[in-house]
Amino acid sequence: MELFGIVLTIPAAFGGCVIYCLAVSKIVIRFNLLRRSMVAASIGVLFLFAVEMALLMTLGAVRSRATIGPGFYVAHLVVFVLGTPALANVLILRSPKRTLQWYWAVPLCTVFALSLVLVQYGVSEALYGVDGTNGPYSRRHSAIPQSSCELESSSRAV
């Protein structure tokens, strides 16, 4: 089932990239201050992505989370959500003379979005387990009963 969801991210990412890249190339590029600030913020996000990839390749997800703390997963989610728009911003808005046409940026951003989904899947599975309960940073015991059988047994005990 996960594979089906991952495969469906490709057309969804492509559609989102088309809309975002077209909007950035037609609207945002006109405003110089907005363009420069978006490029600067996007470079920061892509730098954070590079740092995360270096950590994941050298330490792995679990040791990176243990070394950095809970901020690792927060930064990971920021990169996951903002990574593709950041790449589009850098490709389209970086300089008026060296801009990439929006239709060339779309396939690059789509491939990048798919890679971010795969990294997100790997990091989440490593930290929290396949079902969210058996990883090193997951909740092992929940205070809320998980099934109707547990609900019945807990009500009989009272």
N, C-alpha and C positions, 0 to 999 in steps of 0.2 A: 504494500500500500504506500509506503514511503517513496518508493521508486516512481510510482504514478504521480505523486505530488511533486516530486523533483522535476519530472519530465514536463509537467504542466507549467512550471515556472518559466520555461523558455518562451512560449507565446505570450504569457502575461508580462514578462520582463520586456519583450520586444514591443508590445503595445504601449507599455508605460514609457519606455525609452523614446518611442516615436513622438508621443505627446509632449514629454518633457523637453527633448532636444529641439523640437519645433518651436515651442513656447520660448525657450531660452534664446534661440537664434533670431526670433522675430520681435520679442518684447524687451528682454533684459539687456541685450547688446546695445540698445539705444541710450541707456543711462550709464554714463562712464563711472560714476562713484559706486553705483550698485554692482556694476560689472567687476570692478576692481576688488570690492569687498567680498563678493562671492568667490572670486578666484583665490583670494588669500585664505578664506575659510576652507575652501575645497582642497587647497594644498595641504593645510593642516590635517584634514581628514585622511587624505591619501598618505601623508607621512605616518599618521597613526596606524593605517593599514600596513604599511611597510614594517613598522615596529612590531605589530602583532604577528605578522608572518615570520619575522625573524625569531620571535619568542616561540611560536608554535613549532618551527623547524628545529630549534635548538633544544628547547625544554619540553615541549609538548603542552597540551592544554592543562592537565592537572598540575604539573609543576609550575606553570606560569601563573595559574590561579593561586597556588600556595605561596609563591614568591611575592606577587603583587597584592593579593588580597581581593576583596569583593569588587574593587574598581576594575579589575581585569575584565570581568564579564560585562560590566557597564560600558566600558570602552569598546568591547567587542560588539555589543549591540548598537552602539553609535556608529561604528564602522559599517555594520551590516545594513543599517537603515539609510545612512547618508553616503555610503561609498559610491554607488552608481551615479547619483546626481552630482557628486563631487567630480567624478571622472568626466561626466558630460560638461560640467562647467569649465574644467581645465581645457578640454579639447575645443570647445566652442568659443569661450569668452577670453582666452588668455591674452590675445593681442589682436587688434583689428586687422593687421596685415598678415598675421599668421593663423587665422582661425580656420578650423576644419569645418566644412559644410556639415550641417546637421544630419544629413542622410548618410554620411560616412561615419559619424559618431555613433549612430544607432547600433550597428552590429558589434562594435567594440564594447559599448556599454552593456549590450545584452549578454555577451560572453562573460564580462566582468560580473554582472548580476548573477549569472549561473554559478560562477566560481564562489561568490560570496554566500550563496545558498548552500553550496557543498561544504564550505568552511563552517558555516553556522551549524549545519547538521552534525559535523564531526566534533565540534567543540561542545555543543550541548549534550551529545551522546557520551562524550568522554567525562564531562563534569557531572551530569545528572542521571546517566544511564538511559537505556533504550526507552523505558516507560516512565522515566522521571523519578523512580524510587530506588534504584539500585546503584546509583553512582556515588562517588566519594563526597559530593557536595549536595546530595539530595536528602530530603526528609525521609528517614527510615521508618518512622512511626507517625502516622497521622492521627490526630485526635478525633477526626470525623470518620465514622464507619464508612467503609468502601462499598458494601453490597447490602442487599435487602436481608440476607441471612444474618449479617452482623447487626443490623438494626433490630431484628427480631430477638437475637440473643441478648443484646444490651437492654432491651425493654423488659425481658423476662427476669434479668438479674436484679432489677430495681424493685 
